[in-house]
Amino acid sequence: MHDTVSKCIRVSDSKICPHCYSQKIVKNGKTGTGKQQYVCRCCGKRALDYYTYKAYRSLTNEVIIRLTKEGCGIRSISRLLKIGVNTVLRRIKAIALKITKPNICFGKEYELDELCTYVKNKSRKCWIAYAIRKDTRQVVDFSIGGRTNNTLRKVTDKLILSNATKIFTDKLPNYRSLLPGNIHSTKYRGTNHIERKNLTLRTHLKRLNRKTICFSRSLAMLSACLKIYFWS
């Protein structure tokens, strides 16, 4: 109740601290632009009566998550929310840092594949190796880098540790040296679900589209956007 009130009403009207929801809040001078400041006697934190900069709105992060998952780029989000580009970048990175990877269940079947994209410019190829659970189609882990054993191993090792009963991949030769033969399968249509997931990713995220001028500026931003898309 307090959470909803503090988000929708000015501090001067609710008399509730937006941080700890205490009612022990008193005036504490004004800003250079004439806005009333308040201080809470319980938590000691300060708050303005209201914020005019749109990035301070309580639902900004939730809207950024939704727009990111709908394929909006950094500048698109900046224009739609009327906040700075650098603010959007910082928010996306901060949101991604709070996201934890899901626990990998033991004794399940997985599909593993690689997705090609670009970082910094269209001449620098980059690969996203990721795995999904075959029954739920949930992404369990991903790794970004070259199409090398080092990149693939970050995903395959976790699947092996989970005692996976079967891991389906395409016929990329690298998998032969990374996965035990008794659980590795390259059978026809074994990766149908993850191939369809690739199409969904390319449709929803501009930076992954094949025929586009869009690409990721850095590995950190690519990783952050994928974490938001997969697990937020």
PyRosetta script that sets phi, psi and omega in degrees:
from pyrosetta import init, pose_from_sequence

init()
pose = pose_from_sequence("MHDTVSKCIRVSDSKICPHCYSQKIVKNGKTGTGKQQYVCRCCGKRALDYYTYKAYRSLTNEVIIRLTKEGCGIRSISRLLKIGVNTVLRRIKAIALKITKPNICFGKEYELDELCTYVKNKSRKCWIAYAIRKDTRQVVDFSIGGRTNNTLRKVTDKLILSNATKIFTDKLPNYRSLLPGNIHSTKYRGTNHIERKNLTLRTHLKRLNRKTICFSRSLAMLSACLKIYFWS")
pose.set_psi(1, -52.0)
pose.set_omega(1, 178.7)
pose.set_phi(2, -60.3)
pose.set_psi(2, -38.9)
pose.set_omega(2, -179.5)
pose.set_phi(3, -59.1)
pose.set_psi(3, -45.9)
pose.set_omega(3, -178.9)
pose.set_phi(4, -66.2)
pose.set_psi(4, -43.0)
pose.set_omega(4, -178.3)
pose.set_phi(5, -63.5)
pose.set_psi(5, -45.5)
pose.set_omega(5, -176.5)
pose.set_phi(6, -66.4)
pose.set_psi(6, -25.8)
pose.set_omega(6, -179.4)
pose.set_phi(7, -81.4)
pose.set_psi(7, -27.1)
pose.set_omega(7, -171.0)
pose.set_phi(8, -104.1)
pose.set_psi(8, -18.2)
pose.set_omega(8, -173.2)
pose.set_phi(9, -121.5)
pose.set_psi(9, 148.8)
pose.set_omega(9, 177.0)
pose.set_phi(10, -62.4)
pose.set_psi(10, 153.4)
pose.set_omega(10, 179.4)
pose.set_phi(11, -61.9)
pose.set_psi(11, -37.4)
pose.set_omega(11, -179.4)
pose.set_phi(12, -64.6)
pose.set_psi(12, -25.5)
pose.set_omega(12, 179.5)
pose.set_phi(13, -88.6)
pose.set_psi(13, -41.9)
pose.set_omega(13, -175.6)
pose.set_phi(14, -83.1)
pose.set_psi(14, -27.6)
pose.set_omega(14, -175.1)
pose.set_phi(15, 56.0)
pose.set_psi(15, 33.6)
pose.set_omega(15, -179.5)
pose.set_phi(16, -122.7)
pose.set_psi(16, 134.9)
pose.set_omega(16, 177.3)
pose.set_phi(17, -68.4)
pose.set_psi(17, 126.8)
pose.set_omega(17, -179.7)
pose.set_phi(18, -71.6)
pose.set_psi(18, -8.0)
pose.set_omega(18, -178.1)
pose.set_phi(19, -98.2)
pose.set_psi(19, -50.8)
pose.set_omega(19, -177.1)
pose.set_phi(20, -114.2)
pose.set_psi(20, -3.2)
pose.set_omega(20, 177.5)
pose.set_phi(21, 66.0)
pose.set_psi(21, 21.6)
pose.set_omega(21, 174.2)
pose.set_phi(22, -78.4)
pose.set_psi(22, 156.7)
pose.set_omega(22, 177.0)
pose.set_phi(23, -97.9)
pose.set_psi(23, 4.5)
pose.set_omega(23, 179.5)
pose.set_phi(24, -88.6)
pose.set_psi(24, 66.9)
pose.set_omega(24, -176.5)
pose.set_phi(25, -120.1)
pose.set_psi(25, 134.8)
pose.set_omega(25, -177.1)
pose.set_phi(26, -131.7)
pose.set_psi(26, 160.1)
pose.set_omega(26, 178.5)
pose.set_phi(27, -65.9)
pose.set_psi(27, 149.0)
pose.set_omega(27, -176.9)
pose.set_phi(28, -145.4)
pose.set_psi(28, 54.0)
pose.set_omega(28, 177.5)
pose.set_phi(29, 79.8)
pose.set_psi(29, -173.9)
pose.set_omega(29, -179.1)
pose.set_phi(30, -128.3)
pose.set_psi(30, 158.8)
pose.set_omega(30, 177.5)
pose.set_phi(31, -80.2)
pose.set_psi(31, 175.9)
pose.set_omega(31, 178.9)
pose.set_phi(32, -63.6)
pose.set_psi(32, -22.9)
pose.set_omega(32, 179.5)
pose.set_phi(33, -95.2)
pose.set_psi(33, 5.7)
pose.set_omega(33, 175.2)
pose.set_phi(34, 91.2)
pose.set_psi(34, 7.5)
pose.set_omega(34, 179.9)
pose.set_phi(35, -81.6)
pose.set_psi(35, 140.1)
pose.set_omega(35, 179.7)
pose.set_phi(36, -71.9)
pose.set_psi(36, 132.9)
pose.set_omega(36, 175.3)
pose.set_phi(37, -104.5)
pose.set_psi(37, 152.2)
pose.set_omega(37, 177.6)
pose.set_phi(38, -131.1)
pose.set_psi(38, 152.6)
pose.set_omega(38, 175.0)
pose.set_phi(39, -129.9)
pose.set_psi(39, 141.3)
pose.set_omega(39, -179.9)
pose.set_phi(40, -94.4)
pose.set_psi(40, 129.4)
pose.set_omega(40, -179.5)
pose.set_phi(41, -77.8)
pose.set_psi(41, -11.1)
pose.set_omega(41, 178.4)
pose.set_phi(42, -88.0)
pose.set_psi(42, -56.6)
pose.set_omega(42, -176.5)
pose.set_phi(43, -97.6)
pose.set_psi(43, -13.4)
pose.set_omega(43, 178.2)
pose.set_phi(44, 78.7)
pose.set_psi(44, 1.8)
pose.set_omega(44, -178.7)
pose.set_phi(45, -85.6)
pose.set_psi(45, 153.0)
pose.set_omega(45, -179.8)
pose.set_phi(46, -104.4)
pose.set_psi(46, 159.2)
pose.set_omega(46, 177.7)
pose.set_phi(47, -153.9)
pose.set_psi(47, 148.0)
pose.set_omega(47, 174.1)
pose.set_phi(48, -84.1)
pose.set_psi(48, 156.7)
pose.set_omega(48, 177.6)
pose.set_phi(49, -59.1)
pose.set_psi(49, -40.5)
pose.set_omega(49, 176.2)
pose.set_phi(50, -158.4)
pose.set_psi(50, 156.4)
pose.set_omega(50, -179.4)
pose.set_phi(51, -113.5)
pose.set_psi(51, 133.7)
pose.set_omega(51, 177.8)
pose.set_phi(52, -92.8)
pose.set_psi(52, -24.9)
pose.set_omega(52, 179.2)
pose.set_phi(53, -74.6)
pose.set_psi(53, 122.6)
pose.set_omega(53, -170.0)
pose.set_phi(54, -64.3)
pose.set_psi(54, -23.0)
pose.set_omega(54, -179.8)
pose.set_phi(55, -67.9)
pose.set_psi(55, -17.4)
pose.set_omega(55, -179.7)
pose.set_phi(56, -82.3)
pose.set_psi(56, -7.9)
pose.set_omega(56, 179.9)
pose.set_phi(57, -62.2)
pose.set_psi(57, 141.2)
pose.set_omega(57, -172.2)
pose.set_phi(58, -64.4)
pose.set_psi(58, -27.0)
pose.set_omega(58, -177.0)
pose.set_phi(59, -95.1)
pose.set_psi(59, 5.7)
pose.set_omega(59, -176.0)
pose.set_phi(60, -56.9)
pose.set_psi(60, -46.3)
pose.set_omega(60, -178.6)
pose.set_phi(61, -62.6)
pose.set_psi(61, -39.2)
pose.set_omega(61, 179.3)
pose.set_phi(62, -65.0)
pose.set_psi(62, -39.0)
pose.set_omega(62, 178.8)
pose.set_phi(63, -68.1)
pose.set_psi(63, -39.8)
pose.set_omega(63, 177.8)
pose.set_phi(64, -60.3)
pose.set_psi(64, -41.8)
pose.set_omega(64, 178.3)
pose.set_phi(65, -61.2)
pose.set_psi(65, -46.7)
pose.set_omega(65, -178.9)
pose.set_phi(66, -63.7)
pose.set_psi(66, -42.8)
pose.set_omega(66, -179.0)
pose.set_phi(67, -67.8)
pose.set_psi(67, -37.6)
pose.set_omega(67, 177.4)
pose.set_phi(68, -62.7)
pose.set_psi(68, -43.0)
pose.set_omega(68, -179.3)
pose.set_phi(69, -71.8)
pose.set_psi(69, -18.5)
pose.set_omega(69, 177.2)
pose.set_phi(70, -92.8)
pose.set_psi(70, 4.9)
pose.set_omega(70, 172.9)
pose.set_phi(71, 95.0)
pose.set_psi(71, 6.8)
pose.set_omega(71, 179.2)
pose.set_phi(72, -72.6)
pose.set_psi(72, 138.2)
pose.set_omega(72, 176.4)
pose.set_phi(73, -80.5)
pose.set_psi(73, 177.3)
pose.set_omega(73, -177.7)
pose.set_phi(74, -59.9)
pose.set_psi(74, -48.7)
pose.set_omega(74, -178.5)
pose.set_phi(75, -69.6)
pose.set_psi(75, -31.5)
pose.set_omega(75, 175.8)
pose.set_phi(76, -63.8)
pose.set_psi(76, -44.7)
pose.set_omega(76, 178.5)
pose.set_phi(77, -62.9)
pose.set_psi(77, -41.2)
pose.set_omega(77, 178.6)
pose.set_phi(78, -59.5)
pose.set_psi(78, -43.8)
pose.set_omega(78, -179.8)
pose.set_phi(79, -69.0)
pose.set_psi(79, -42.6)
pose.set_omega(79, -176.9)
pose.set_phi(80, -66.6)
pose.set_psi(80, -39.3)
pose.set_omega(80, -177.8)
pose.set_phi(81, -93.0)
pose.set_psi(81, -8.4)
pose.set_omega(81, -179.8)
pose.set_phi(82, 58.7)
pose.set_psi(82, 46.7)
pose.set_omega(82, 174.5)
pose.set_phi(83, -128.9)
pose.set_psi(83, 165.6)
pose.set_omega(83, -175.0)
pose.set_phi(84, -68.3)
pose.set_psi(84, 151.4)
pose.set_omega(84, 178.6)
pose.set_phi(85, -61.2)
pose.set_psi(85, -44.5)
pose.set_omega(85, -179.7)
pose.set_phi(86, -63.6)
pose.set_psi(86, -33.3)
pose.set_omega(86, 176.6)
pose.set_phi(87, -64.6)
pose.set_psi(87, -42.4)
pose.set_omega(87, 177.9)
pose.set_phi(88, -61.6)
pose.set_psi(88, -44.3)
pose.set_omega(88, 179.4)
pose.set_phi(89, -59.6)
pose.set_psi(89, -47.2)
pose.set_omega(89, -179.7)
pose.set_phi(90, -63.7)
pose.set_psi(90, -41.2)
pose.set_omega(90, -179.2)
pose.set_phi(91, -64.3)
pose.set_psi(91, -44.0)
pose.set_omega(91, -179.2)
pose.set_phi(92, -61.7)
pose.set_psi(92, -43.9)
pose.set_omega(92, 178.9)
pose.set_phi(93, -64.5)
pose.set_psi(93, -40.7)
pose.set_omega(93, 179.9)
pose.set_phi(94, -66.4)
pose.set_psi(94, -40.6)
pose.set_omega(94, 178.2)
pose.set_phi(95, -62.6)
pose.set_psi(95, -44.3)
pose.set_omega(95, -178.2)
pose.set_phi(96, -63.9)
pose.set_psi(96, -35.4)
pose.set_omega(96, -179.5)
pose.set_phi(97, -63.8)
pose.set_psi(97, -29.0)
pose.set_omega(97, -178.1)
pose.set_phi(98, -84.8)
pose.set_psi(98, -9.4)
pose.set_omega(98, -178.4)
pose.set_phi(99, -85.6)
pose.set_psi(99, 129.7)
pose.set_omega(99, 177.7)
pose.set_phi(100, -105.3)
pose.set_psi(100, 143.3)
pose.set_omega(100, 178.5)
pose.set_phi(101, -67.7)
pose.set_psi(101, 144.9)
pose.set_omega(101, 179.1)
pose.set_phi(102, -68.9)
pose.set_psi(102, 152.2)
pose.set_omega(102, 176.3)
pose.set_phi(103, -68.7)
pose.set_psi(103, 138.9)
pose.set_omega(103, 178.8)
pose.set_phi(104, -87.8)
pose.set_psi(104, 122.9)
pose.set_omega(104, -178.2)
pose.set_phi(105, -74.1)
pose.set_psi(105, 150.0)
pose.set_omega(105, 179.4)
pose.set_phi(106, -83.8)
pose.set_psi(106, 147.3)
pose.set_omega(106, 172.1)
pose.set_phi(107, 67.8)
pose.set_psi(107, 36.5)
pose.set_omega(107, 180.0)
pose.set_phi(108, -114.7)
pose.set_psi(108, 167.5)
pose.set_omega(108, 174.9)
pose.set_phi(109, -97.8)
pose.set_psi(109, 142.3)
pose.set_omega(109, -176.9)
pose.set_phi(110, -132.5)
pose.set_psi(110, 154.7)
pose.set_omega(110, 171.5)
pose.set_phi(111, -116.1)
pose.set_psi(111, 139.3)
pose.set_omega(111, -175.3)
pose.set_phi(112, -131.3)
pose.set_psi(112, 134.5)
pose.set_omega(112, -178.8)
pose.set_phi(113, -153.4)
pose.set_psi(113, 170.9)
pose.set_omega(113, 178.7)
pose.set_phi(114, -120.6)
pose.set_psi(114, 147.4)
pose.set_omega(114, -179.0)
pose.set_phi(115, -127.2)
pose.set_psi(115, 129.0)
pose.set_omega(115, -176.9)
pose.set_phi(116, -89.8)
pose.set_psi(116, 137.5)
pose.set_omega(116, 174.3)
pose.set_phi(117, -150.1)
pose.set_psi(117, -168.8)
pose.set_omega(117, -177.2)
pose.set_phi(118, -133.2)
pose.set_psi(118, 149.1)
pose.set_omega(118, 176.9)
pose.set_phi(119, -130.8)
pose.set_psi(119, 131.6)
pose.set_omega(119, 179.0)
pose.set_phi(120, 77.0)
pose.set_psi(120, -46.6)
pose.set_omega(120, 174.3)
pose.set_phi(121, -157.7)
pose.set_psi(121, 169.8)
pose.set_omega(121, -173.2)
pose.set_phi(122, -74.1)
pose.set_psi(122, -3.5)
pose.set_omega(122, 178.1)
pose.set_phi(123, -97.0)
pose.set_psi(123, -5.1)
pose.set_omega(123, -178.4)
pose.set_phi(124, -108.9)
pose.set_psi(124, 95.8)
pose.set_omega(124, -179.5)
pose.set_phi(125, -72.8)
pose.set_psi(125, 147.8)
pose.set_omega(125, 178.6)
pose.set_phi(126, -143.0)
pose.set_psi(126, 149.5)
pose.set_omega(126, -176.9)
pose.set_phi(127, -121.6)
pose.set_psi(127, 137.7)
pose.set_omega(127, 174.7)
pose.set_phi(128, -106.9)
pose.set_psi(128, 110.9)
pose.set_omega(128, 175.6)
pose.set_phi(129, -97.2)
pose.set_psi(129, 126.5)
pose.set_omega(129, -179.3)
pose.set_phi(130, -147.8)
pose.set_psi(130, 161.7)
pose.set_omega(130, -177.0)
pose.set_phi(131, -129.3)
pose.set_psi(131, 146.4)
pose.set_omega(131, 175.5)
pose.set_phi(132, -126.4)
pose.set_psi(132, 151.0)
pose.set_omega(132, 172.5)
pose.set_phi(133, -73.1)
pose.set_psi(133, 133.2)
pose.set_omega(133, -173.5)
pose.set_phi(134, -67.0)
pose.set_psi(134, -32.9)
pose.set_omega(134, -177.0)
pose.set_phi(135, -82.8)
pose.set_psi(135, -38.0)
pose.set_omega(135, -177.7)
pose.set_phi(136, -100.6)
pose.set_psi(136, -18.3)
pose.set_omega(136, -177.4)
pose.set_phi(137, 63.9)
pose.set_psi(137, 21.1)
pose.set_omega(137, 176.8)
pose.set_phi(138, -83.1)
pose.set_psi(138, 136.2)
pose.set_omega(138, 177.1)
pose.set_phi(139, -71.2)
pose.set_psi(139, 127.1)
pose.set_omega(139, -177.1)
pose.set_phi(140, -103.0)
pose.set_psi(140, -25.8)
pose.set_omega(140, 179.0)
pose.set_phi(141, -169.0)
pose.set_psi(141, 157.8)
pose.set_omega(141, 175.0)
pose.set_phi(142, -149.3)
pose.set_psi(142, 161.9)
pose.set_omega(142, 178.9)
pose.set_phi(143, -144.0)
pose.set_psi(143, 145.2)
pose.set_omega(143, -177.8)
pose.set_phi(144, -120.8)
pose.set_psi(144, 135.3)
pose.set_omega(144, 178.2)
pose.set_phi(145, 166.5)
pose.set_psi(145, -154.3)
pose.set_omega(145, 176.7)
pose.set_phi(146, -77.4)
pose.set_psi(146, 170.5)
pose.set_omega(146, 178.5)
pose.set_phi(147, -84.1)
pose.set_psi(147, 65.5)
pose.set_omega(147, -173.5)
pose.set_phi(148, -124.7)
pose.set_psi(148, 170.2)
pose.set_omega(148, 178.3)
pose.set_phi(149, -61.7)
pose.set_psi(149, -37.1)
pose.set_omega(149, -178.6)
pose.set_phi(150, -60.8)
pose.set_psi(150, -42.2)
pose.set_omega(150, 179.4)
pose.set_phi(151, -68.6)
pose.set_psi(151, -45.7)
pose.set_omega(151, -177.9)
pose.set_phi(152, -68.3)
pose.set_psi(152, -35.0)
pose.set_omega(152, -175.8)
pose.set_phi(153, -62.6)
pose.set_psi(153, -31.0)
pose.set_omega(153, 179.9)
pose.set_phi(154, -61.6)
pose.set_psi(154, -26.9)
pose.set_omega(154, 178.2)
pose.set_phi(155, -94.8)
pose.set_psi(155, -45.4)
pose.set_omega(155, -175.7)
pose.set_phi(156, -63.6)
pose.set_psi(156, -38.2)
pose.set_omega(156, -179.2)
pose.set_phi(157, -60.9)
pose.set_psi(157, -39.5)
pose.set_omega(157, -179.9)
pose.set_phi(158, -68.5)
pose.set_psi(158, -36.1)
pose.set_omega(158, 178.7)
pose.set_phi(159, -68.3)
pose.set_psi(159, -39.1)
pose.set_omega(159, 178.5)
pose.set_phi(160, -64.9)
pose.set_psi(160, -41.9)
pose.set_omega(160, 179.2)
pose.set_phi(161, -64.5)
pose.set_psi(161, -23.6)
pose.set_omega(161, 179.7)
pose.set_phi(162, -83.5)
pose.set_psi(162, 6.2)
pose.set_omega(162, -178.0)
pose.set_phi(163, 56.2)
pose.set_psi(163, 45.9)
pose.set_omega(163, 179.8)
pose.set_phi(164, -58.9)
pose.set_psi(164, 136.9)
pose.set_omega(164, -179.8)
pose.set_phi(165, -78.7)
pose.set_psi(165, -29.3)
pose.set_omega(165, 178.4)
pose.set_phi(166, -158.4)
pose.set_psi(166, 137.8)
pose.set_omega(166, 176.8)
pose.set_phi(167, -124.3)
pose.set_psi(167, 116.6)
pose.set_omega(167, -178.2)
pose.set_phi(168, -96.5)
pose.set_psi(168, 131.1)
pose.set_omega(168, 178.2)
pose.set_phi(169, -137.6)
pose.set_psi(169, 174.7)
pose.set_omega(169, 169.9)
pose.set_phi(170, -80.1)
pose.set_psi(170, -169.0)
pose.set_omega(170, -174.5)
pose.set_phi(171, -94.7)
pose.set_psi(171, 27.4)
pose.set_omega(171, 174.8)
pose.set_phi(172, -60.9)
pose.set_psi(172, 124.9)
pose.set_omega(172, -174.8)
pose.set_phi(173, -57.9)
pose.set_psi(173, -28.4)
pose.set_omega(173, -176.8)
pose.set_phi(174, -56.7)
pose.set_psi(174, -32.4)
pose.set_omega(174, -175.0)
pose.set_phi(175, -67.1)
pose.set_psi(175, -24.9)
pose.set_omega(175, -178.4)
pose.set_phi(176, -61.5)
pose.set_psi(176, -34.8)
pose.set_omega(176, -178.6)
pose.set_phi(177, -91.0)
pose.set_psi(177, -7.7)
pose.set_omega(177, -176.3)
pose.set_phi(178, -104.8)
pose.set_psi(178, -25.1)
pose.set_omega(178, -175.6)
pose.set_phi(179, -118.9)
pose.set_psi(179, 137.5)
pose.set_omega(179, 176.1)
pose.set_phi(180, -61.4)
pose.set_psi(180, 140.5)
pose.set_omega(180, -176.2)
pose.set_phi(181, -61.9)
pose.set_psi(181, -28.5)
pose.set_omega(181, -176.5)
pose.set_phi(182, -73.9)
pose.set_psi(182, -17.8)
pose.set_omega(182, 179.0)
pose.set_phi(183, -115.9)
pose.set_psi(183, -7.1)
pose.set_omega(183, -178.1)
pose.set_phi(184, -88.9)
pose.set_psi(184, 133.0)
pose.set_omega(184, 179.7)
pose.set_phi(185, -137.2)
pose.set_psi(185, 135.8)
pose.set_omega(185, 175.8)
pose.set_phi(186, -120.4)
pose.set_psi(186, 30.1)
pose.set_omega(186, -174.6)
pose.set_phi(187, -64.7)
pose.set_psi(187, 156.9)
pose.set_omega(187, -179.5)
pose.set_phi(188, -59.6)
pose.set_psi(188, 130.1)
pose.set_omega(188, -179.3)
pose.set_phi(189, 67.1)
pose.set_psi(189, 16.3)
pose.set_omega(189, 178.6)
pose.set_phi(190, -71.4)
pose.set_psi(190, -21.2)
pose.set_omega(190, -178.6)
pose.set_phi(191, -112.7)
pose.set_psi(191, 28.1)
pose.set_omega(191, -178.0)
pose.set_phi(192, -57.6)
pose.set_psi(192, -44.0)
pose.set_omega(192, -176.3)
pose.set_phi(193, -65.4)
pose.set_psi(193, -45.1)
pose.set_omega(193, -177.2)
pose.set_phi(194, -73.6)
pose.set_psi(194, -29.1)
pose.set_omega(194, 174.6)
pose.set_phi(195, -65.3)
pose.set_psi(195, -38.7)
pose.set_omega(195, 176.2)
pose.set_phi(196, -68.0)
pose.set_psi(196, -33.4)
pose.set_omega(196, 177.0)
pose.set_phi(197, -64.7)
pose.set_psi(197, -37.6)
pose.set_omega(197, 176.6)
pose.set_phi(198, -57.7)
pose.set_psi(198, -44.2)
pose.set_omega(198, 179.8)
pose.set_phi(199, -63.7)
pose.set_psi(199, -41.5)
pose.set_omega(199, 178.4)
pose.set_phi(200, -62.6)
pose.set_psi(200, -42.6)
pose.set_omega(200, 178.7)
pose.set_phi(201, -61.2)
pose.set_psi(201, -45.7)
pose.set_omega(201, -179.1)
pose.set_phi(202, -66.4)
pose.set_psi(202, -29.4)
pose.set_omega(202, 179.1)
pose.set_phi(203, -75.3)
pose.set_psi(203, -39.9)
pose.set_omega(203, -174.1)
pose.set_phi(204, -86.0)
pose.set_psi(204, -29.6)
pose.set_omega(204, -176.8)
pose.set_phi(205, -113.1)
pose.set_psi(205, 115.5)
pose.set_omega(205, -177.1)
pose.set_phi(206, -57.3)
pose.set_psi(206, -38.9)
pose.set_omega(206, -175.3)
pose.set_phi(207, -65.0)
pose.set_psi(207, -13.4)
pose.set_omega(207, 179.8)
pose.set_phi(208, -104.8)
pose.set_psi(208, -3.5)
pose.set_omega(208, 179.2)
pose.set_phi(209, -59.7)
pose.set_psi(209, 147.6)
pose.set_omega(209, -179.7)
pose.set_phi(210, -74.2)
pose.set_psi(210, -57.8)
pose.set_omega(210, -177.1)
pose.set_phi(211, -99.4)
pose.set_psi(211, 83.9)
pose.set_omega(211, -177.9)
pose.set_phi(212, -154.5)
pose.set_psi(212, 159.7)
pose.set_omega(212, 174.7)
pose.set_phi(213, -92.3)
pose.set_psi(213, -1.0)
pose.set_omega(213, -178.4)
pose.set_phi(214, -81.6)
pose.set_psi(214, 142.2)
pose.set_omega(214, 174.3)
pose.set_phi(215, -160.3)
pose.set_psi(215, 165.6)
pose.set_omega(215, -178.8)
pose.set_phi(216, -79.7)
pose.set_psi(216, 141.1)
pose.set_omega(216, 178.5)
pose.set_phi(217, -81.2)
pose.set_psi(217, -25.4)
pose.set_omega(217, -179.0)
pose.set_phi(218, -153.0)
pose.set_psi(218, 157.9)
pose.set_omega(218, 177.0)
pose.set_phi(219, -64.1)
pose.set_psi(219, -34.2)
pose.set_omega(219, -178.9)
pose.set_phi(220, -63.2)
pose.set_psi(220, -42.7)
pose.set_omega(220, -179.8)
pose.set_phi(221, -70.5)
pose.set_psi(221, -38.3)
pose.set_omega(221, 177.4)
pose.set_phi(222, -61.4)
pose.set_psi(222, -45.4)
pose.set_omega(222, 179.6)
pose.set_phi(223, -64.0)
pose.set_psi(223, -42.0)
pose.set_omega(223, -179.6)
pose.set_phi(224, -63.1)
pose.set_psi(224, -44.3)
pose.set_omega(224, -179.6)
pose.set_phi(225, -65.7)
pose.set_psi(225, -37.1)
pose.set_omega(225, 178.5)
pose.set_phi(226, -68.1)
pose.set_psi(226, -40.1)
pose.set_omega(226, 178.0)
pose.set_phi(227, -61.9)
pose.set_psi(227, -41.6)
pose.set_omega(227, 178.4)
pose.set_phi(228, -64.6)
pose.set_psi(228, -44.1)
pose.set_omega(228, -177.6)
pose.set_phi(229, -67.0)
pose.set_psi(229, -42.3)
pose.set_omega(229, -175.8)
pose.set_phi(230, -75.6)
pose.set_psi(230, -41.5)
pose.set_omega(230, -164.6)
pose.set_phi(231, -127.5)
pose.set_psi(231, 2.3)
pose.set_omega(231, -179.8)
pose.set_phi(232, -88.0)
pose.dump_pdb("model.pdb")
